[in-house]
Amino acid sequence: MCNRHMRIHRYDKYHEVLRAELRSIRLAAKLTQVQLADRLNTTQVFISKYERGERNLDFIEVLQICSTCGYDPMKLIKKMKVDHK
């Protein structure tokens, strides 16, 4: 297995937590995937893929999702508790 795949596998649990949190944030904002996609000027497929783990998000995308849902991204960062070791 190459290092790239090991690195991704190492953080799988964090990606899973992030996906679950972002979905919860969307639902708490009472938005469907379609509504969130419209507000982000993207597609429902994009939302579905990151919520199912078929696509990872970059930091800016996470910030945009939080902002669109009216959620403080600092709360999300605090919840993540990523182990840096």
Order of alpha helices (4+ residues) and beta strands (2+ residues): alpha-alpha-alpha-alpha-alpha-alpha
